[in-house]
């Protein structure tokens, strides 16, 4: 059919083959072939989308493999611990700046999976934050005090156990929370609050339970928390806005990265304290293991009694059960003349990571139900 134009003539509409029209604007090469008179049908849909589908399938397979490896978290930690006790030089190179960088990189990966809405949700339930912080500074210091008596530890070791119990939550708890599919935003909030509160509570609790005053470098602790925890997470949140496609591609592999970092950190700590661990009596190892096991247990049961959801229970359990043992080592060496005071903290750094990783591995296989 034609349409009338100026001068009463009729212009004919050029017919475009349907196959070409459907690709016009999408497949320039097909349009060019049609205009040159040598039009032929473009590649079939299956062959055109095949490589994309294959790539997508490969990524999904890789993500599933990474998830399976991450679920074996306890096995990697145990393997690292055995290696550290057998050949400490194989893992002790991973220390100092390398360890700090690994933790920061892990926190960045956590930031890639968080949303601002997660932190807003935490702010709307201040009861969970208050409960977690309160349990951190009641359950653990008292457990440290009574287990020193229960296991009849020598005075220096009993003091070291109390000092560990009086320390704030460590940054490793954020990683373990992440692997356990718990509330990472709540974990970060609790770690930050307990670290700030440690400026007053760690020396006060230690002085009350031990009878010795311990000074805490407040500025150094706050700077460390900012560098290792808050800044990388903030960067991860920013990257979600700046490069969403890249973030979506790498996010499934972040848990495996976290597992590798924690396993290396645990192994390094064990390797550095190999002699102290092998030389420690059974009673000391049992006391430290009981301290953290009871902390995880009571940290889970108490929020359950307070009717918090499963994700919050897991988070508070991990925060209570895992301490900043490295701070305990530093404070023990700086403020107590007896070197044995630092041994419980060194063993604590190993045992709470192994216990926490085992719990995280189990919980990762059983995600909490959405509420």
N, C-alpha and C positions, 0 to 999 in steps of 0.2 A: 504494500500500500504506500501511496505517496502523500505528501502534504503540500497544499498550495503555498507558493512564495510570491514575492513581488514580480509583477509582469504577467501574472496568471499562469505561469508554468508550474509544473509539478516536479518536486525533487524526490528522487527515489532514495529510500533508506538502504544503505549497504548492509546486507545480511552477514552476520558474523557467525561462524560455526559455533554450536552450543558448547562443544568441548573447549574451544578456545576462549569463549566468553567467560566460562566459569573460572578460567585461570588468569584472565586479564587483570593485570595489576599485581598478581601474586607470583606469576611465572613469566618474567620478561622474555626469557629465551623462547618460550612457546609463542608469544605474541610476535616476536621478530621472525620466527619461521613462517608464521601464517602470512605476514605482510610480504615476505619474499616469495610467496607462492608455493612454498614447500612445506606447508603446515602438516604436522603429524601429531598424534596424541602424545601428551607428556607421559612421564613415567607413572605407573600405577600408584595408587595411594599406599599400598603395602610397601613398595620399594622406596617411596619418597619418605615415609615415616619410619621405615625399618631401623636405620642407624640410630635415630633418636630413641626409639623404644628399646633397642639393645643397650644403649648407654644408660638409660633409666634403669633397666633390669640389672645391669652390672653394679650400679650405685646401690640399689636396694639390696643386692646380695652382699656387697661389701659392708653395708650398714648392719645387716643381720650377723655377719661374721664378727664385726666389732662388738656388737651387743653380747654375743656368746662369750667372747674373750673377756669382756668387762664383768660378766656374771661369775667368772672364775677368779674374782678379786682375791678371796682368801688364799687360793692356791699360789698366786703370784707372790703374795706377801710372805707366805711360809717358805716358798722357794728362795726368796731373797734373804730371809732370816738364816736359813741353813747355809746358803752360800757365804753370808757374812761371818758366821761362826767358824766355817771351815777355811775360807780364804778371804779374810777381811780386806786385803789389798785390792780385791776385785771390785769392791763397792765404795771404799772410803774416799776415792777420788771425787765422788759426788757429794760435795760439802760446800759450806760457805756460800759464795755468790751463786754457784750453780744450783744449790738447793733453794735459795731465795727466788731465783729466776724461774725455777720449775713451779714453785708454788704460785708465783704471780701469773705465769702462763696458764696454769690450771684454773685460777680464778677468772682469767680472761675468758676461758672456755665456758665457765659457769655463767658469766655475764652474757654470753651469746645465747643462752637458753632461758634467761630470765626476762621478765617484762616489768615495766614500771608499775603495772597493775598489781604485781605480786607484792611489792613493798607497800602499796596503798592498802592492800588486803591485810597485811600485818599490822599497819597503823590502826585499822578498824577493830582489831582484837587485842587491845593492850594487855588484857589478862594473861595471854599466853607469854608475852614478853616478861611481865612481872613474875609470873610463876617460874619461868625458865631461869631468870636471873636469881631469884630467891633460892631455888633448889640448888643452883650451882654453888652458892656460898653457904649452904647449910648442910646438905647431904655429904659432900666430899670432905670438908674439914673435920666434921665429926667422925666420919668413917676412918679417916687417917689417924685420928686420936685414939679411937677405941681399938682399931686393928693393931696398932703398935703395942697395945697392952695385951690383946688377945694372943698375938704371936710371940709375946715376950721378947721383943726386939731390943738390942742394946740401945742406949740413949741416943747416940748420933744417928742411927738408922731410923729410930722412932721420930726424931725431929725432922729428918728428911721426908718421911712419909706425911707428916702433918703439913710441911711446906708444900709438897706436891698437891695435897688436897685443898690448900688455900689459894692456889694459883687460878687464874681465869681460864676460860675455854681457849683452846688453841685453834689456829687457822686450819689445821688438818681436819677439824670437825666439820668445817664447811664442805670440804671435798668429800668426806665420808657421807655427809647428809645428801649431797648431790648424787652420789653413786647409789644410795639407799632409796632414791625416789621420794625423799621427804621434802620438807618446806625449806628450800635454800634461803629464801629471803628472810625468814624467821631466824634461821641459823646465823646468817650474817649480822642481823640486828642483835642477837644475843651475844655473839662473840665481841662485837664492838662495845656493847654496854658493859659486859663483864670485864673487858680490858680497861675501860675507863674507871670502873668501880674498883679495880684491883689496886689503883693508886692508894686508896684508903683501906680497903678490906683485907688485902693480902698481908700487909704489915700488922694490922689490928688483930686479925684472927691468929696469926702466928704468935704474936706477943701474948695473947690471952691463953692459947693452948700450950705454948712452949715456954713462955716467960722470957723471950728474947725479942727485941725489936729489930725488924728488918726494914731497911730503906728500899724504896722502889723508884726507879728512874721513870717518872711519869712521862716526860717528853719523849724519851726513846721508845717507850711502849706505844704511845699514840702515833708516832711517826712510822713505826714498823707496821702497825695496823693499817694506816693509810696507804702505805706503799704496797703491801702484800695482799690486802683484801679489798679495800674500798676503791682505789684507783683502777685496778684491772677490771673489776666488775663494772664500774662506770664506763670504761672504754668499751667493754662488750656490749653494753646497752646502746652506746652511741653507734657502734658498727652495725647494729641491727637496722638503724635508720639510714646509714650511709651506704651500706652494701648488703641489702637484704638477701639477694640471690646467693652471694658468696657465703653468707652466714647460714643459709638454709642448706647449702651443700656440705659444710664442714660440721654443723651441729651434731649430727648422729655419731661422729667420731670423738666428740669431746669427753664422754664418759671413759672411753678406753685410754685417752691421754691422761685423765685424772688417775686412773688405776695404775698406769705405768709410773707416774710421778710419785704417788704414795708408796708403791712397792720399793722404788729406788730410795726414797727418803728413809723408810723403815730399815731397809738393808744397811744404808750408810750409818744410821744411828747405832744399830747393833754392832756393825764392824768397828766403829770408833770406840765402843764401850765393851769390846769383846772380853777383855780380862776381868772387868768389873762384873759382868754378867756370869762368866764361868766361875769366878771366885766367890760370888754371892752365895750365901747359904740357902737351903731349900725354904726355910721359914721366911726369908725376906722376899723371895720370888713369889711365894704363896700369898704373902701379905699384900704385895703390890697387885697381883692378879685379882685377889679378892676385893681390893679397894675399887678397882675399875669395873669388875663384873657387877658388884653391888651397886655402883653408881649407875651403870646402864640399866639395871633392873629397876631400882627405885625411881630413876628418872623416867621410866616408862609407866610404872604402876601409878605413881602419884598423879600425873596428868590424866590417866584413865579414870581415876576416882573423881577427878574434877570435871569429867565429861568433855574433855577436849577430843577433837577428831584424831583419826589414826595418823595422819601426816604430822600433826603437832606433837603427838606422843613420841613418834620416832625422833623428831628433831630435838626435843628436850632431852630424851634419853641419850642421844649422841653428845649433846652439849654438856650434859652433866658427867657422862662417863669419860670424856676426853679432856685432858688438861693441857695447859701450856707448859709441858715438862721442861722444855728448853729454858724457859724463864726460871723454873725451879733450880736447874743446874747452875745458872748464872748467879742467882741470889745465894745459893748454898756456898758457892766458892768465894763469893764476895764478903759474906757476913758471918761465916762460921769457920773457925780455925781447923776443925776436924774434917779431913777430906771425905770421910765416910758419909757425911751429911748429903753429899751430892749423888751418892750411888742410887738411892731410891728413885730419884728423878730420872737418872739415865735409864734404869730398868723400866720405869713408867713409860718413857717415850716409846719403848719397844712394845710393851704389853698392851697398852691402850690402843696402839695402831693395829696390832694383830687381832685383838678382840673386836675392835670397831670394824675392821675390814671383814671379819667373819660375819658379823651381824648385818653389815651392809650388803654382803653377797646374798644372804638369805632374803633380806627385805627387797632387794632388787628383783628377785624372782617372783615376788608377791606384792605388786604395786598396791598402794592404799586405794580404797574405793573413793571415787569423787563424791564430794559433799556439796 
